[in-house]
């Protein structure tokens, strides 16, 4: 008796991966259906409940022709000034002037959060981008930010103001959200959720379904089995 108990105890704690695999295989169409439903729901949520965001970008030159020095020194100085300019462009004074000029209903902090500044490697150019749910407003804010910040930098640093080399454009394609990406996320989330539930139910299911389950869960061998009467009747009908 002790030998049988020691043999059967570990079986209760072992997860039968093959059983889980066949359970998922039997429910594969249900899993795919739930995944498609998740993709459709997240796609509908993206289309009707999430406001699209647009981005407009303008560019300014850190060092103008009048302030250029020599090739290497010019680039080094440009990199140093670019870091200073990024701070000045997002300064509270610039934000407040832009808000007043465009009569925007937002705080300087909110405007600052909508602005990103990028300095391409080995260049003296700063790219100022503004995101907004209104594409035309994003373009207006971008242009006003580079205009006001150029004058502000020239005044505070007592240098030739950075030159605007490219103004913002009205974006025609939304930056986010991505419909394709969100549908794919919803599809994968539905598959994972449904598959996870099936795995949990399979692992927790300890009902007796076959002769093998009797020995697996009860630890006793099967001496005989009684056929299902319905199967016997159906078999005889097929013979007739």
C-alpha positions in Angstrom: 0.0 0.0 0.0 2.8 2.4 0.8 4.3 1.8 -2.6 1.1 2.6 -4.4 0.6 5.9 -2.5 4.1 7.0 -3.2 3.6 6.3 -6.8 0.3 8.1 -7.2 1.0 11.2 -5.1 3.2 12.9 -7.6 0.7 12.3 -10.4 -1.8 14.8 -8.7 0.8 17.6 -8.9 1.9 16.9 -12.5 0.4 19.0 -15.3 -0.3 16.8 -18.3 0.9 19.0 -21.2 -0.4 16.6 -23.7 -3.9 16.8 -22.2 -3.7 20.7 -22.3 -2.6 20.5 -26.0 -5.5 18.4 -27.0 -7.9 20.6 -25.0 -6.7 23.6 -26.9 -6.8 21.8 -30.2 -10.4 20.8 -29.6 -11.3 24.5 -28.9 -9.1 26.0 -31.6 -12.1 27.5 -33.5 -13.5 29.0 -30.3 -10.1 30.5 -29.4 -9.8 32.1 -32.9 -13.4 33.4 -32.7 -12.7 35.0 -29.3 -9.5 36.5 -30.8 -11.4 38.0 -33.7 -14.0 39.3 -31.4 -11.3 41.0 -29.3 -9.8 42.5 -32.4 -13.1 43.9 -33.5 -14.0 45.3 -30.1 -10.6 47.0 -29.7 -10.8 48.3 -33.3 -14.3 49.8 -32.6 -13.0 51.3 -29.4 -10.1 52.9 -31.2 -12.3 54.2 -34.0 -15.1 55.7 -31.9 -13.8 56.4 -28.4 -10.1 57.5 -29.0 -9.4 60.9 -30.5 -6.8 60.8 -33.3 -3.6 62.7 -32.7 -1.7 64.6 -35.4 1.9 65.9 -35.4 3.3 68.9 -37.2 7.1 69.6 -37.3 9.1 72.7 -38.0 12.9 73.1 -38.1 15.3 75.8 -36.9 19.0 76.3 -37.5 21.1 76.6 -34.3 24.0 78.5 -35.9 23.2 80.8 -38.8 25.6 81.9 -41.5 26.5 85.1 -39.6 27.6 83.1 -36.5 29.4 80.3 -38.2 33.1 79.7 -37.1 35.1 76.8 -38.5 33.9 73.3 -39.5 34.8 71.3 -36.4 34.4 74.1 -33.9 31.1 75.0 -35.5 29.6 71.5 -35.1 30.9 71.3 -31.5 29.4 74.7 -30.6 26.2 73.8 -32.4 25.8 70.6 -30.3 26.3 72.6 -27.1 23.9 75.3 -28.1 21.3 72.8 -29.2 21.0 71.5 -25.7 20.6 75.1 -24.4 18.1 75.9 -27.1 15.9 72.9 -26.2 15.6 74.2 -22.7 14.8 77.7 -23.8 12.2 76.6 -26.4 10.2 74.9 -23.6 10.7 77.7 -21.1 7.6 79.0 -19.4 8.0 82.5 -21.0 7.8 81.0 -24.5 4.9 78.8 -23.6 2.9 81.7 -22.1 3.6 83.9 -25.2 2.4 81.2 -27.5 -0.7 80.6 -25.5 -1.5 84.4 -25.5 -0.8 84.8 -29.2 -3.0 81.9 -30.2 -5.6 82.3 -27.4 -5.2 78.7 -26.4 -7.2 77.2 -23.6 -4.4 75.2 -22.0 -1.7 75.7 -19.3 2.0 76.1 -20.0 2.6 72.6 -18.6 0.1 71.1 -21.0 1.6 72.9 -24.0 5.1 71.9 -22.9 4.0 68.2 -22.7 2.7 68.3 -26.3 6.1 69.5 -27.7 9.0 67.3 -28.6 12.4 68.5 -29.8 14.8 66.4 -31.8 18.4 67.2 -32.8 19.5 64.9 -35.6 23.0 63.5 -35.1 25.9 65.7 -36.3 23.6 68.5 -37.4 22.9 72.0 -36.2 19.2 71.6 -36.7 16.5 71.3 -34.2 13.2 69.7 -35.1 10.3 71.0 -33.1 7.2 68.8 -33.2 3.7 69.5 -31.7 1.0 66.9 -31.2 -2.7 67.8 -31.1 -6.1 66.3 -31.9 -6.6 69.1 -34.4 -4.1 69.0 -37.3 -4.5 72.7 -38.3 -4.0 73.8 -34.7 -0.9 71.6 -34.4 0.6 73.4 -37.4 -0.3 76.9 -35.9 1.2 76.0 -32.6 4.4 74.6 -34.2 4.9 77.7 -36.2 4.3 80.0 -33.3 6.6 78.1 -31.0 9.6 78.3 -33.3 8.8 82.0 -34.1 8.5 83.0 -30.4 11.4 80.9 -29.3 13.7 82.2 -32.0 13.2 85.8 -30.8 13.4 84.7 -27.2 16.7 82.9 -27.7 18.2 85.8 -29.6 17.2 88.2 -26.8 18.3 86.1 -23.8 21.5 84.7 -25.2 22.4 88.0 -27.1 23.1 86.1 -30.3 21.8 86.1 -33.8 18.3 84.5 -33.5 18.1 80.9 -34.8 16.7 80.9 -38.3 13.5 79.0 -39.2 14.4 76.8 -42.1 11.1 74.9 -42.4 7.7 75.7 -41.1 5.1 73.1 -39.9 2.7 71.5 -42.3 -0.9 70.5 -41.8 -0.7 66.7 -41.2 -3.0 64.6 -43.3 -2.3 61.3 -41.6 -2.9 60.8 -37.9 0.1 59.9 -35.7 -1.8 57.7 -33.3 -3.6 55.6 -32.5 -2.7 52.9 -35.1 -5.9 51.0 -36.1 -3.9 48.0 -37.4 -1.7 47.8 -34.3 -4.7 48.0 -31.9 -6.7 45.4 -33.8 -3.7 43.1 -33.6 -3.4 43.7 -29.9 -7.1 43.0 -29.3 -6.8 39.8 -31.4 -3.8 38.5 -29.5 -5.3 39.5 -26.1 -8.5 37.5 -27.0 -6.5 34.4 -28.0 -4.3 34.6 -24.9 -7.3 35.1 -22.6 -9.4 32.3 -24.1 -6.5 29.9 -24.2 -5.6 30.7 -20.6 -9.1 30.0 -19.4 -9.2 26.7 -21.3 -5.8 25.7 -19.8 -7.0 26.5 -16.3 -10.3 24.6 -16.7 -8.4 21.6 -18.1 -6.0 21.5 -15.2 -8.8 21.9 -12.6 -11.0 19.3 -14.3 -10.7 16.1 -12.3 -13.9 14.4 -13.5 -13.7 10.7 -14.6 -14.1 10.4 -18.4 -12.3 7.2 -19.3 -10.7 4.1 -17.8 -7.3 5.8 -17.7 -8.8 8.6 -15.5 -9.9 6.0 -12.9 -6.4 4.8 -12.4 -5.0 8.4 -12.7 -7.2 10.0 -10.1 -8.3 7.1 -7.9 -5.2 5.0 -8.1 -7.0 1.7 -8.7 -6.8 -0.5 -11.7 -9.9 -1.0 -14.0 -11.0 -4.6 -13.9 -13.9 -4.3 -16.4 -16.0 -1.7 -18.2 -19.7 -1.6 -19.1 -20.5 -0.3 -22.5 -22.9 2.6 -22.9 -26.4 1.3 -23.8 -26.9 4.1 -26.3 -23.7 3.2 -28.2 -24.9 -0.5 -28.2 -28.3 0.5 -29.7 -26.8 2.8 -32.3 -24.4 0.1 -33.3 -27.2 -2.4 -33.8 -29.2 0.1 -35.9 -26.3 0.7 -38.2 -26.0 -3.1 -38.8 -29.7 -3.3 -39.8 
